[in-house]
Amino acid sequence: MPPLTTTRRDESPQAVIAEFAARLRDLRERAGNPPYRDMARLAGRSHTALVQAARGRALPSEAITVAFAAACGSPGGEWRAVHRQYRHRLAAAGGTAPAAPAPVPPAPHCPLPEDVTDAAGLRRAMRLLKLGSGLSYSEISRRSRRHTDGTRYANGALPRQTIADLAGGAERVPHLDVLRVFLRTLGHTPEQVAAWTTAYVRARARPPATRPAAPGSPVVFEHRAAAAADRPGAPVPLVTRGAAVLVVMLWLILRALGHL
């Protein structure tokens, strides 16, 4: 968790704002300096708002701070407390702090367990969580060694390819232990892991949606022929006419050979 701050005497409003902006820049640097446009896409915020937050001209809102932190792979809840401290320091220094934010819905990059209803939704959610973490597959694999207790990967690490299958959209749903270690590695609490476990069980219990037959497949032709036969006066489908021609040709050949 980011260290909290304490109010100091005789500090200027600009010093408080500059210190907060420096902490945001340091957070981004530790995340590998992701481009601001990539951060904006992950956070569901504008590119300009994130850039201004790190410039230090004004204290950003709590919502922008949380979005900035999440785009750098840091839990937004921890930065709410940090922002609150700086807001109080700024007010004590005589500066103008942004108003306390109204509740806002989660950003698009923050999937919720209760929204997952099938395996495709689970894969999509894990992919978004990985993107939001800002970590590579190799880095997640390396960090996972500390979070494998009580799983089939105990005393080891999640293989990089296993993580790629989970967060990269592979068709098959991985073992539950993969999901648990993955979430622990990204910093999820036991309660959050339990909620995602429920979503996992729900997704596995729902059968995959059947895909419609491709145009031109035998199933489609069979369906069209059957549908046409049910409509009095409807033209005979091309496939049916072709079959009739073959039967007639076979009959003529057998008759010519004297078999009929």
Buried (B, 14 or more C-beta within 10 A) or exposed (E): EBEEBEBEEEBEBBBBBBBBBEBBBEBBEEBEEBEBEEBBBBBBBEBEBBEBBBBBEBBBBBBBBBBBBBBBBBBBEBBBEBBBBBBBBBBBBEBEBBEEBEEEEEBEBBBEBEEBEBBBBBBBBBBBBBBBBBBEBEBBBBBBBEBBEEBEBEEEBBBBEBBBBBBEEEEEBBBBBBBBBBBBBBBBEEEBBBBBBEBBEBBEEBEEEEEEEEEEEEEBBEEBBEEBEEEEEEEEBEBBEEEEEEEEEEEEEEEEEEEE
